[in-house]
Every structure is written in structure tokens, then in C-alpha cells.
Amino acid sequence: MFENEEYPKEQLEKIEAIFEAQLAEKDQFEKLVKDADKAFKKEDYQDASETYKKALAIDSESEHVKAQLKKIDDIFAQQAAQRKEYEALIVQADAKFEAKDYETAKQTYESALQMFGNEEYPKEQLEKIEAIFEAQLAEKDRFEKLVKDADKAFNKQNYQDASETYKKAL
């Protein structure tokens, strides 16, 4: 009857385009959520968060996306607290190192390293402490040998050699 009428045809084309756009948007949303879930499982929380936010821009009512973003926010807060604790340990360890309390510094750097195992700074400081310990041990061995040699000279009543060797020990 009104087959030649263009307006209903145009409206049907618009509706079809809307359906296609909605379907494409749904597909994009599902892909974003799938990608974000993968990133979350890999503990790549930054990427997961960004991808979930893109998905949320498409469907702001998604409970799954909101819940995952909440989990990520909680993880970020926990990581920030751990980072703050780590930095406090480094400050403590540095102070002990500067005060030449190397044993306490070593323990504190090790505690910091347990929190963030791939940080280089505590590793470098531990290497310095080990080098100091080795040097101290070598110095102690040298001292003990000199005192032993001086004692031998003293016991043989070779006071000149004993005196020189005791002086070297100091």
C-alpha cells in the first residue's frame, strides 16, 4: 500500500544501523573485559585497570568490571603501603650503614630486599657490607698475626723486633 514511502525505509535503516552499532559495542566491551581479565590474571594491574576503565565507559553498569576495578584499587593501595614500608627500611638501613652498624644495616637491607626482590639499591649496599666484613676480617687476621709475631719476639727477649711489630699491629 505505501511501499514507495521512503520515511519508514529510512527509519528501518537507522534502526538496523543502531542494532549493528550496539552489537559492535557489545563485542568491543566483551573483548575489553576478556583482555582486562587476562591482564589481571598476569598481575599486570596497570594494564588491567586501564582496560577495565575503557570497558566501563561502554557499560557503566557492569558489576564484574566495577568489582575488578575495586580489587585493583585495593592492590594498588597495598602496594603503596608496602613501598612506603620498604622506603622506611631503606632509610633505617642507610642510617645504620652511615653509623657503621653494619650488622644491623645488613639485616635491614635484607628485610627490604625481601619486600622488593628486584630492587638494586639494597643489593648494592649488601655487597658493600660484605666487602667491609671481608676487609675487617683480613685486618683482624693481619693484627692477630702481628701480635703473635711480636709475642714470639718478646718471649725470645728480642725487644726491638717485638716493639716494632707491636707498633705495626697498632
C-alpha positions as CSV (number, residue, x, y, z in Angstrom):
1,M,0.0,0.0,0.0
2,F,2.7,2.5,1.0
3,E,5.6,0.5,-0.4
4,N,7.1,3.5,-2.1
5,E,7.2,5.6,1.0
6,E,10.8,6.4,1.9
7,Y,10.4,7.5,5.5
8,P,9.7,4.1,7.0
9,K,12.5,2.6,4.9
10,E,15.0,5.2,6.2
11,Q,13.9,4.6,9.8
12,L,14.3,0.9,9.4
13,E,17.8,1.5,8.0
14,K,18.6,3.7,11.0
15,I,17.3,1.0,13.4
16,E,19.4,-1.6,11.6
17,A,22.5,0.7,12.0
18,I,21.7,1.2,15.7
19,F,21.5,-2.6,16.2
20,E,24.7,-3.1,14.4
21,A,26.4,-0.4,16.4
22,Q,25.0,-1.9,19.7
23,L,26.3,-5.3,18.6
24,A,29.7,-3.9,17.8
25,E,29.8,-2.1,21.1
26,K,28.8,-5.2,22.9
27,D,31.6,-7.2,21.1
28,Q,34.1,-4.4,21.9
29,F,33.0,-4.5,25.6
30,E,33.4,-8.3,25.8
31,K,36.8,-8.1,24.2
32,L,38.0,-5.4,26.5
33,V,36.7,-7.4,29.6
34,K,38.4,-10.5,28.3
35,D,41.7,-8.6,27.7
36,A,41.5,-6.9,31.1
37,D,40.8,-10.3,32.8
38,K,43.9,-11.7,31.2
39,A,46.0,-8.8,32.3
40,F,44.6,-9.2,35.8
41,K,45.5,-12.8,36.0
42,K,49.0,-12.0,34.8
43,E,49.1,-9.4,37.7
44,D,49.6,-6.6,35.2
45,Y,47.2,-4.4,37.2
46,Q,48.0,-1.2,35.4
47,D,47.0,-2.6,32.0
48,A,44.0,-4.3,33.6
49,S,42.8,-1.1,35.2
50,E,43.1,0.9,32.0
51,T,41.3,-1.8,30.0
52,Y,38.5,-2.2,32.6
53,K,38.0,1.6,32.6
54,K,37.6,1.5,28.8
55,A,35.0,-1.3,29.2
56,L,33.3,0.7,31.9
57,A,33.0,3.7,29.5
58,I,30.9,1.4,27.3
59,D,28.9,-0.3,30.1
60,S,28.9,1.8,33.2
61,E,26.6,-0.7,35.0
62,S,28.9,-3.8,34.7
63,E,29.2,-5.3,38.2
64,H,32.1,-7.5,37.1
65,V,34.1,-4.5,35.8
66,K,33.4,-2.4,38.9
67,A,34.4,-5.3,41.2
68,Q,37.6,-5.9,39.4
69,L,38.5,-2.2,39.5
70,K,37.8,-2.2,43.2
71,K,40.2,-5.2,43.6
72,I,42.8,-3.4,41.6
73,D,42.5,-0.2,43.7
74,D,42.9,-2.3,46.8
75,I,46.0,-4.0,45.3
76,F,47.4,-0.5,44.4
77,A,46.8,0.7,48.0
78,Q,48.5,-2.4,49.4
79,Q,51.5,-1.9,47.1
80,A,51.7,1.7,48.0
81,A,51.8,0.8,51.7
82,Q,54.5,-1.9,51.0
83,R,56.5,0.7,49.1
84,K,56.3,3.1,52.0
85,E,57.4,0.4,54.4
86,Y,60.2,-0.5,52.1
87,E,61.4,3.1,51.8
88,A,61.3,3.4,55.6
89,L,63.5,0.3,55.9
90,I,66.0,1.7,53.4
91,V,66.2,5.0,55.4
92,Q,66.8,2.9,58.6
93,A,69.4,0.7,56.9
94,D,71.2,3.8,55.4
95,A,71.4,5.4,58.9
96,K,72.8,2.2,60.4
97,F,75.3,2.0,57.5
98,E,76.4,5.6,58.0
99,A,76.8,4.8,61.7
100,K,79.0,1.8,60.8
101,D,76.5,-0.6,62.4
102,Y,76.9,-2.9,59.5
103,E,75.3,-6.0,61.1
104,T,72.0,-4.1,61.7
105,A,72.3,-2.4,58.3
106,K,72.7,-5.8,56.7
107,Q,69.6,-7.2,58.4
108,T,67.5,-4.2,57.5
109,Y,68.6,-4.2,53.8
110,E,67.8,-7.9,53.7
111,S,64.3,-7.2,55.1
112,A,63.8,-4.5,52.4
113,L,65.0,-6.9,49.7
114,Q,62.5,-9.5,50.8
115,M,59.8,-7.0,50.1
116,F,61.1,-5.9,46.7
117,G,63.5,-8.6,45.5
118,N,64.4,-6.9,42.2
119,E,65.5,-3.6,43.7
120,E,69.2,-3.0,43.0
121,Y,70.0,-0.5,45.8
122,P,69.7,-2.9,48.7
123,K,71.7,-5.5,46.8
124,E,74.5,-3.0,46.1
125,Q,74.5,-2.0,49.8
126,L,74.7,-5.6,50.9
127,E,77.7,-6.1,48.5
128,K,79.4,-3.1,50.1
129,I,78.7,-4.5,53.6
130,E,80.2,-7.9,52.6
131,A,83.3,-6.2,51.3
132,I,83.6,-4.3,54.6
133,F,83.2,-7.5,56.5
134,E,85.9,-9.2,54.4
135,A,88.2,-6.2,54.9
136,Q,87.6,-6.2,58.6
137,L,88.3,-10.0,58.8
138,A,91.5,-9.5,56.8
139,E,92.5,-6.7,59.1
140,K,91.8,-8.8,62.1
141,D,93.8,-11.7,60.7
142,R,96.7,-9.3,60.0
143,F,96.5,-7.9,63.5
144,E,96.4,-11.3,65.1
145,K,99.5,-12.4,63.1
146,L,101.4,-9.3,64.0
147,V,100.6,-9.7,67.7
148,K,101.6,-13.4,67.5
149,D,104.9,-12.5,65.8
150,A,105.5,-9.7,68.4
151,D,104.8,-12.1,71.2
152,K,107.3,-14.6,69.8
153,A,110.0,-11.8,69.6
154,F,109.1,-10.7,73.1
155,N,109.4,-14.2,74.5
156,K,112.8,-14.5,72.8
157,Q,113.7,-11.3,74.5
158,N,114.1,-9.6,71.2
159,Y,112.5,-6.4,72.4
160,Q,113.5,-4.3,69.4
161,D,111.6,-6.6,67.0
162,A,108.8,-7.0,69.4
163,S,108.4,-3.2,69.8
164,E,108.4,-2.7,66.0
165,T,105.9,-5.5,65.4
166,Y,103.6,-4.3,68.2
167,K,103.7,-0.8,66.6
168,K,102.7,-2.3,63.2
169,A,99.8,-4.0,64.8
170,L,98.5,-0.7,66.0
